Amino acid sequence: MTQSSRAIRLHRQSPHFIGCLAIATLFLSGCYASTNYEKYPEGRFVSTDSLIRVWKSGSATLDLQKNGNFTANRIKLEYFSCPGSGVKEKDGDGTWSSDKGRQRSEVLLRFNDGCTATLWAGAMNGRTVLWGEYGDSDQTMTLK
């Protein structure tokens, strides 16, 4: 195959490649739009001291205390390491800790009954929030 025939062959494939690329871009754009990403707060790194306060969402409250203890009321999250793991609304006491994840600070809740859950720090409308997911439809609980 000569140099000129290769150029002609590549030239003929270019429109096909561009068309496939355009379709792939539209497909990926549609996936992003259909997953409703705007409901997730933008990840944020926060200091441990800024987490120490009472967080609220409707009737749900989470009191993160300076001594590493917490009190939770009506916190609906996906729970692990406990009998009946899964999504539930939970009250109780326990200990908490924070760590820096890949894109945001994380808060690990360890209830006295053995259940654990994770919340993430984020920004929503310029305010720091804690949020977590629950349910098959990626529902979120956001504490302000």
Backbone as CSV, one residue per row, in Angstrom:
resi,resn,N_x,N_y,N_z,CA_x,CA_y,CA_z,C_x,C_y,C_z
1,MET,0.848,-1.163,0.000,0.000,0.000,0.000,0.904,1.239,0.000
2,THR,0.618,2.121,-0.908,1.435,3.330,-1.018,0.996,4.375,-0.005
3,GLN,1.853,5.378,0.171,1.575,6.466,1.115,0.283,7.197,0.745
4,SER,0.071,7.438,-0.529,-1.120,8.176,-0.961,-2.385,7.346,-0.754
5,SER,-2.314,6.022,-0.931,-3.514,5.197,-0.719,-3.860,5.126,0.769
6,ARG,-2.840,5.168,1.646,-3.114,5.219,3.084,-3.819,6.518,3.447
7,ALA,-3.370,7.619,2.886,-3.981,8.924,3.166,-5.435,8.935,2.702
8,ILE,-5.688,8.368,1.540,-7.059,8.309,1.032,-7.905,7.431,1.936
9,ARG,-7.350,6.290,2.372,-8.088,5.376,3.240,-8.426,6.044,4.579
10,LEU,-7.461,6.754,5.198,-7.710,7.466,6.450,-8.726,8.581,6.247
11,HIS,-8.627,9.270,5.111,-9.552,10.356,4.823,-10.982,9.825,4.713
12,ARG,-11.155,8.662,4.129,-12.488,8.081,3.984,-13.056,7.637,5.326
13,GLN,-12.200,7.234,6.288,-12.677,6.775,7.590,-12.968,7.926,8.542
14,SER,-12.418,9.079,8.309,-12.572,10.201,9.218,-14.032,10.585,9.465
15,PRO,-14.870,10.746,8.442,-16.267,11.110,8.720,-16.979,10.059,9.582
16,HIS,-16.677,8.795,9.346,-17.277,7.734,10.157,-16.842,7.868,11.621
17,PHE,-15.549,8.098,11.818,-15.009,8.257,13.172,-15.642,9.468,13.861
18,ILE,-15.745,10.577,13.146,-16.334,11.794,13.719,-17.803,11.551,14.068
19,GLY,-18.513,10.846,13.219,-19.912,10.526,13.495,-20.057,9.665,14.743
20,CYS,-19.208,8.650,14.869,-19.237,7.792,16.067,-18.900,8.587,17.322
21,LEU,-17.925,9.473,17.201,-17.540,10.303,18.338,-18.696,11.214,18.749
22,ALA,-19.396,11.782,17.793,-20.538,12.651,18.094,-21.648,11.869,18.785
23,ILE,-21.928,10.669,18.325,-22.959,9.830,18.940,-22.564,9.456,20.362
24,ALA,-21.304,9.093,20.555,-20.825,8.742,21.894,-20.944,9.927,22.841
25,THR,-20.606,11.111,22.365,-20.711,12.314,23.198,-22.153,12.573,23.595
26,LEU,-23.072,12.468,22.657,-24.499,12.660,22.970,-24.994,11.609,23.949
27,PHE,-24.565,10.373,23.765,-24.970,9.290,24.651,-24.498,9.565,26.078
28,LEU,-23.224,9.928,26.219,-22.679,10.208,27.554,-23.341,11.430,28.173
29,SER,-23.650,12.432,27.382,-24.348,13.608,27.900,-25.724,13.215,28.412
30,GLY,-26.403,12.356,27.684,-27.720,11.884,28.099,-27.651,11.079,29.380
31,CYS,-26.597,10.277,29.552,-26.427,9.507,30.785,-26.262,10.449,31.963
32,TYR,-25.467,11.486,31.801,-25.237,12.431,32.885,-26.551,13.119,33.250
33,ALA,-27.301,13.557,32.243,-28.555,14.259,32.509,-29.572,13.347,33.174
34,SER,-29.598,12.078,32.788,-30.613,11.183,33.325,-30.303,10.696,34.734
35,THR,-29.068,10.887,35.231,-28.737,10.415,36.566,-28.929,11.488,37.627
36,ASN,-29.291,12.714,37.260,-29.657,13.753,38.213,-28.516,14.077,39.181
37,TYR,-27.316,14.288,38.660,-26.151,14.550,39.496,-26.246,15.852,40.280
38,GLU,-27.080,16.784,39.842,-27.142,18.059,40.544,-27.711,17.925,41.953
39,LYS,-28.325,16.808,42.301,-28.845,16.633,43.654,-27.742,16.315,44.666
40,TYR,-26.559,15.953,44.187,-25.454,15.637,45.081,-24.658,16.897,45.389
41,PRO,-24.412,17.187,46.663,-23.582,18.354,46.993,-22.172,18.188,46.453
42,GLU,-21.545,19.300,46.108,-20.166,19.287,45.648,-19.265,18.922,46.816
43,GLY,-18.348,17.991,46.619,-17.459,17.540,47.685,-16.663,18.678,48.295
44,ARG,-16.435,18.580,49.596,-15.707,19.631,50.307,-14.873,19.004,51.416
45,PHE,-13.661,19.517,51.576,-12.834,19.137,52.717,-13.101,20.145,53.828
46,VAL,-13.363,19.647,55.027,-13.646,20.517,56.169,-12.803,20.078,57.361
47,SER,-12.605,20.988,58.291,-11.862,20.645,59.508,-12.783,19.871,60.450
48,THR,-12.202,19.044,61.281,-12.987,18.289,62.266,-13.741,19.239,63.185
49,ASP,-13.106,20.337,63.574,-13.760,21.307,64.463,-15.041,21.880,63.859
50,SER,-15.068,22.072,62.537,-16.266,22.639,61.907,-17.433,21.644,61.864
51,LEU,-17.159,20.360,62.103,-18.214,19.342,62.111,-18.948,19.284,63.452
52,ILE,-18.334,19.824,64.496,-18.884,19.721,65.855,-20.032,20.719,66.013
53,ARG,-21.245,20.215,65.887,-22.471,21.004,66.031,-23.663,20.103,65.816
54,VAL,-24.847,20.675,65.885,-26.073,19.928,65.603,-26.428,20.157,64.136
55,TRP,-26.577,19.049,63.407,-26.961,19.065,61.994,-28.424,18.663,61.904
56,LYS,-29.184,19.294,60.989,-30.623,19.015,60.902,-31.079,18.851,59.460
57,SER,-32.133,18.042,59.325,-32.849,17.898,58.064,-34.278,17.524,58.411
58,GLY,-35.195,18.476,58.349,-36.561,18.215,58.778,-36.566,17.842,60.249
59,SER,-37.116,16.668,60.576,-37.143,16.214,61.971,-35.906,15.393,62.352
60,ALA,-35.008,15.152,61.399,-33.775,14.399,61.677,-32.723,15.339,62.266
61,THR,-32.022,14.853,63.304,-30.922,15.627,63.896,-29.734,14.715,64.166
62,LEU,-28.561,15.300,64.059,-27.322,14.600,64.369,-26.440,15.576,65.144
63,ASP,-26.202,15.262,66.412,-25.394,16.106,67.281,-23.995,15.498,67.383
64,LEU,-23.040,16.084,66.648,-21.646,15.632,66.694,-20.945,16.438,67.790
65,GLN,-20.475,15.739,68.811,-19.899,16.393,69.975,-18.371,16.369,69.936
66,LYS,-17.770,17.327,70.628,-16.318,17.500,70.639,-15.582,16.279,71.189
67,ASN,-16.200,15.560,72.124,-15.547,14.405,72.743,-15.585,13.150,71.858
68,GLY,-16.113,13.272,70.634,-16.164,12.134,69.717,-17.437,11.315,69.824
69,ASN,-18.365,11.743,70.656,-19.660,11.076,70.781,-20.683,11.778,69.899
70,PHE,-21.785,11.080,69.624,-22.892,11.699,68.888,-24.212,11.166,69.410
71,THR,-25.259,11.929,69.131,-26.636,11.503,69.358,-27.385,11.731,68.051
72,ALA,-28.086,10.712,67.593,-28.815,10.789,66.326,-30.298,10.536,66.565
73,ASN,-31.124,11.282,65.853,-32.570,11.084,65.879,-33.105,11.097,64.456
74,ARG,-33.765,9.999,64.077,-34.450,9.870,62.785,-33.507,10.052,61.594
75,ILE,-32.297,9.509,61.704,-31.316,9.599,60.619,-31.542,8.425,59.662
76,LYS,-31.997,8.741,58.450,-32.284,7.707,57.454,-31.088,7.583,56.511
77,LEU,-30.418,6.419,56.598,-29.235,6.134,55.797,-29.176,4.648,55.482
78,GLU,-28.178,4.269,54.711,-27.850,2.864,54.477,-26.899,2.458,55.603
79,TYR,-27.296,1.490,56.440,-26.493,1.075,57.596,-25.822,-0.269,57.324
80,PHE,-24.664,-0.445,57.944,-23.862,-1.657,57.768,-23.478,-2.216,59.134
81,SER,-22.996,-3.428,59.145,-22.443,-4.086,60.344,-23.428,-4.189,61.494
82,CYS,-24.689,-4.331,61.201,-25.657,-4.469,62.285,-26.762,-5.434,61.854
83,PRO,-27.485,-5.980,62.834,-28.618,-6.836,62.481,-29.609,-6.045,61.634
84,GLY,-30.063,-6.638,60.592,-31.008,-5.950,59.716,-30.347,-4.799,58.975
85,SER,-29.107,-4.997,58.524,-28.406,-3.953,57.775,-29.270,-3.491,56.612
86,GLY,-29.024,-2.311,56.165,-29.754,-1.765,55.030,-30.296,-0.401,55.364
87,VAL,-31.271,0.021,54.585,-31.855,1.344,54.761,-32.819,1.324,55.928
88,LYS,-32.624,2.270,56.837,-33.562,2.429,57.944,-33.407,3.806,58.546
89,GLU,-34.450,4.222,59.217,-34.398,5.457,59.992,-33.984,5.061,61.395
90,LYS,-32.959,5.713,61.930,-32.350,5.231,63.156,-32.153,6.347,64.171
91,ASP,-32.358,6.003,65.431,-32.034,6.846,66.577,-30.939,6.137,67.345
92,GLY,-30.162,6.904,68.099,-29.186,6.260,68.962,-27.980,7.122,69.240
93,ASP,-27.085,6.534,70.015,-25.841,7.185,70.408,-24.667,6.349,69.926
94,GLY,-23.511,6.973,69.919,-22.307,6.256,69.538,-21.130,7.191,69.451
95,THR,-20.150,6.772,68.660,-18.958,7.583,68.456,-18.826,7.916,66.979
96,TRP,-18.141,9.003,66.698,-17.926,9.420,65.316,-16.468,9.803,65.116
97,SER,-16.044,9.737,63.869,-14.703,10.183,63.486,-14.785,10.741,62.076
98,SER,-13.809,11.560,61.739,-13.773,12.101,60.376,-12.422,11.796,59.753
99,ASP,-12.436,11.730,58.444,-11.225,11.456,57.684,-11.367,12.135,56.335
100,LYS,-10.252,12.344,55.678,-10.300,12.922,54.341,-10.356,11.803,53.323
101,GLY,-11.417,11.807,52.532,-11.549,10.851,51.448,-10.848,11.385,50.209
102,ARG,-11.146,10.814,49.077,-10.492,11.220,47.829,-10.929,12.599,47.373
103,GLN,-12.217,12.940,47.562,-12.726,14.208,47.045,-13.438,15.045,48.093
104,ARG,-13.510,14.547,49.336,-14.257,15.256,50.372,-13.982,14.621,51.728
105,SER,-14.343,15.339,52.768,-14.248,14.781,54.113,-15.364,13.768,54.315
106,GLU,-15.080,12.737,55.095,-16.053,11.692,55.402,-16.261,11.639,56.904
107,VAL,-17.486,11.350,57.315,-17.817,11.191,58.732,-18.339,9.779,58.923
108,LEU,-17.665,9.003,59.772,-18.074,7.634,60.066,-18.815,7.628,61.397
109,LEU,-20.048,7.141,61.382,-20.849,7.001,62.593,-20.809,5.545,63.034
110,ARG,-20.484,5.311,64.313,-20.486,3.963,64.901,-21.470,3.968,66.060
111,PHE,-22.642,3.405,65.835,-23.661,3.356,66.876,-23.266,2.341,67.945
112,ASN,-23.747,2.558,69.164,-23.441,1.647,70.276,-23.946,0.229,70.025
113,ASP,-24.973,0.062,69.170,-25.493,-1.278,68.867,-24.707,-1.994,67.765
114,GLY,-23.636,-1.355,67.237,-22.796,-1.991,66.221,-23.039,-1.512,64.802
115,CYS,-24.116,-0.803,64.564,-24.392,-0.291,63.221,-23.432,0.833,62.864
116,THR,-23.048,0.892,61.604,-22.194,1.967,61.117,-22.805,2.592,59.870
117,ALA,-22.462,3.850,59.630,-22.912,4.559,58.430,-21.886,5.633,58.108
118,THR,-21.865,6.062,56.862,-20.943,7.105,56.428,-21.725,8.280,55.856
119,LEU,-21.288,9.467,56.224,-21.788,10.719,55.653,-20.609,11.416,54.979
120,TRP,-20.902,12.304,54.034,-19.868,13.041,53.331,-20.111,14.524,53.487
121,ALA,-19.031,15.291,53.558,-19.141,16.746,53.604,-19.241,17.271,52.182
122,GLY,-20.086,18.274,52.024,-20.249,18.883,50.714,-20.684,20.321,50.838
123,ALA,-20.839,20.960,49.703,-21.311,22.337,49.649,-22.586,22.381,48.828
124,MET,-23.587,23.075,49.351,-24.852,23.236,48.649,-25.319,24.668,48.900
125,ASN,-25.496,25.427,47.834,-25.884,26.833,47.936,-24.930,27.614,48.836
126,GLY,-23.635,27.299,48.741,-22.626,28.017,49.492,-22.490,27.607,50.949
127,ARG,-23.274,26.640,51.404,-23.225,26.186,52.799,-22.639,24.787,52.885
128,THR,-21.933,24.501,53.984,-21.432,23.155,54.223,-22.585,22.282,54.698
129,VAL,-22.680,21.088,54.137,-23.711,20.120,54.505,-23.059,18.764,54.719
130,LEU,-23.755,17.889,55.435,-23.406,16.471,55.509,-24.514,15.730,54.788
131,TRP,-24.143,14.742,53.987,-25.161,14.012,53.244,-24.788,12.546,53.126
132,GLY,-25.812,11.733,52.897,-25.638,10.304,52.699,-26.706,9.771,51.776
133,GLU,-26.452,8.600,51.219,-27.397,7.974,50.289,-28.152,6.851,50.971
134,TYR,-29.353,6.602,50.469,-30.111,5.441,50.901,-31.063,5.036,49.791
135,GLY,-31.406,3.779,49.774,-32.397,3.282,48.818,-31.811,2.949,47.461
136,ASP,-32.574,2.179,46.716,-32.154,1.751,45.391,-32.169,2.880,44.375
137,SER,-32.961,3.913,44.632,-33.060,5.009,43.655,-32.138,6.166,44.000
138,ASP,-31.061,5.875,44.744,-30.071,6.882,45.117,-30.699,8.097,45.781
139,GLN,-31.550,7.862,46.734,-32.130,8.954,47.503,-31.056,9.487,48.438
140,THR,-31.127,10.751,48.762,-30.127,11.347,49.647,-30.797,12.028,50.831
141,MET,-30.091,12.025,51.959,-30.470,12.806,53.128,-29.381,13.848,53.294
142,THR,-29.758,15.117,53.366,-28.799,16.193,53.507,-29.057,16.929,54.804
143,LEU,-28.050,16.956,55.665,-28.125,17.639,56.949,-27.436,18.986,56.833
144,LYS,-28.110,20.026,57.316,-27.545,21.386,57.241,-27.283,21.892,58.648
